[in-house]
Amino acid sequence: MDEGKWQSSRDLLSRDLKKVEGQEFTLRIQKNSQDSVKVTDEEAIPTAYRRIEARIDGVLGETVLSLLPEDLRQNP
């Protein structure tokens, strides 16, 4: 994949978008019939390119949420 396609794909995925339509173009992420990349060592992928999910219950969770900027907080 060339640099431009890679950058566009990364930008779409980082924003949870599958498609962006403009007046003169459409960018779309779609599944190929075969995987393009097979990750054999997940630890080798930099954290900046990973999607991480965490569950924190109770008082600790409320404390963490209260410290986040408002635009990053999600309603339960």
LINRAHU-V563519 format. One line per field, one symbol per residue. phi: phi as a letter, one per 40 degrees, with the letter a starting at -180 (. if undefined). psi: psi as a letter, one per 20 degrees, with the letter a starting at -180 (. if undefined). burial: 1 if it has 16 or more other ideal C-beta (glycine too) atoms within 10 Angstrom, else 0. Layout:
phi=???
psi=???
burial=???
//
This chain:
phi=.cdcccccccccccbfbbabbbcbabbabacccbccbbcbbdcccddcbbbbbbbbcgcccccccccccdcccbcc
psi=prgggggggggghijkqipppahirppqpqprhqphpopinhiipqhhjqpppqporbggghgghhiqqhiiqqp.
burial=0000000000010000000000000000000000000000000000000000000000000000000000000000
//
